[in-house]
Amino acid sequence: MKTRTPKQNKSDLLKSFLQSETDLTPQINEAIFNRFFDLLEEHLKKHLTIELRNFGVFKSKLMPSRYGSDPRNKAKIYIPSKWKVAFKASESINKRLNEKI
């Protein structure tokens, strides 16, 4: 049986970030944190590749249009092309993730 892994959302990450960074005010830390995610989003919208050393690479990939089937009535439907975000973890983070196993 598959086990569920705990989830963390953006506010959970921000709380742990604020606990570890004590040099700046919480408002400045939150602004930095939010700006980082805003920049990621802006660059991905421009279809730029974002490489974070020892972490991974974010890319926006164009998924081609295709035909699928409606599961309710098996009718053929057209699915237009769209952009998706892809993430590939670096080798070093994969090694660190698997050290504890």
Contacts in CASP RR format, 6 or more apart in sequence:
PFRMAT RR
TARGET T0000
AUTHOR 0000-0000-0000
METHOD contacts of the structure
MODEL  1
MKTRTPKQNKSDLLKSFLQSETDLTPQINEAIFNRFFDLLEEHLKKHLTI
ELRNFGVFKSKLMPSRYGSDPRNKAKIYIPSKWKVAFKASESINKRLNEK
I
8 16 0 8 1.000
10 37 0 8 1.000
13 33 0 8 1.000
14 30 0 8 1.000
14 33 0 8 1.000
17 29 0 8 1.000
17 33 0 8 1.000
18 26 0 8 1.000
18 29 0 8 1.000
18 30 0 8 1.000
21 29 0 8 1.000
24 32 0 8 1.000
40 50 0 8 1.000
40 58 0 8 1.000
43 50 0 8 1.000
44 50 0 8 1.000
44 58 0 8 1.000
44 60 0 8 1.000
44 85 0 8 1.000
45 60 0 8 1.000
47 60 0 8 1.000
47 83 0 8 1.000
48 60 0 8 1.000
49 57 0 8 1.000
49 58 0 8 1.000
49 59 0 8 1.000
50 57 0 8 1.000
50 58 0 8 1.000
50 59 0 8 1.000
51 57 0 8 1.000
51 58 0 8 1.000
52 58 0 8 1.000
53 90 0 8 1.000
54 90 0 8 1.000
54 92 0 8 1.000
54 93 0 8 1.000
55 89 0 8 1.000
55 90 0 8 1.000
55 93 0 8 1.000
56 87 0 8 1.000
56 88 0 8 1.000
56 89 0 8 1.000
56 90 0 8 1.000
56 93 0 8 1.000
57 87 0 8 1.000
57 88 0 8 1.000
57 90 0 8 1.000
58 85 0 8 1.000
58 86 0 8 1.000
58 87 0 8 1.000
59 85 0 8 1.000
59 86 0 8 1.000
59 87 0 8 1.000
59 88 0 8 1.000
60 83 0 8 1.000
60 84 0 8 1.000
60 85 0 8 1.000
60 86 0 8 1.000
61 83 0 8 1.000
61 84 0 8 1.000
61 85 0 8 1.000
61 86 0 8 1.000
62 81 0 8 1.000
62 82 0 8 1.000
62 83 0 8 1.000
63 81 0 8 1.000
63 82 0 8 1.000
63 83 0 8 1.000
63 84 0 8 1.000
64 81 0 8 1.000
65 78 0 8 1.000
65 79 0 8 1.000
65 80 0 8 1.000
65 81 0 8 1.000
66 79 0 8 1.000
67 76 0 8 1.000
67 77 0 8 1.000
67 78 0 8 1.000
67 79 0 8 1.000
68 76 0 8 1.000
68 77 0 8 1.000
68 78 0 8 1.000
68 79 0 8 1.000
69 75 0 8 1.000
69 76 0 8 1.000
69 77 0 8 1.000
70 76 0 8 1.000
70 77 0 8 1.000
89 97 0 8 1.000
END
